[in-house]
């Protein structure tokens, strides 16, 4: 059984290809062949910061949820202040 390792540049140009027999241990490899993982890259994007226009709706939704939770907690605290509850064990 033969295996291979390929190195690519950022522009997906092949830099180097190494072929080896899995029974032979190659000391020039960074790790033994059984330690390699095969990954599939489905999408590649440049890292960037989102603009305010792109996240405005998400921010407004989060703020609305926080305000509702604050008002609900205030209402529950007010109800607890008016009520007397005794629990029996």
ABEGO torsion letter per residue (X at the ends): XBBBBBBBBAAGBBABBBBBBAABBBAABABBAAABBBBBBABBBBBBBBBAAAAAAAAAAAAAAAAAAAAAAAAAAAAAAABBBBBBX
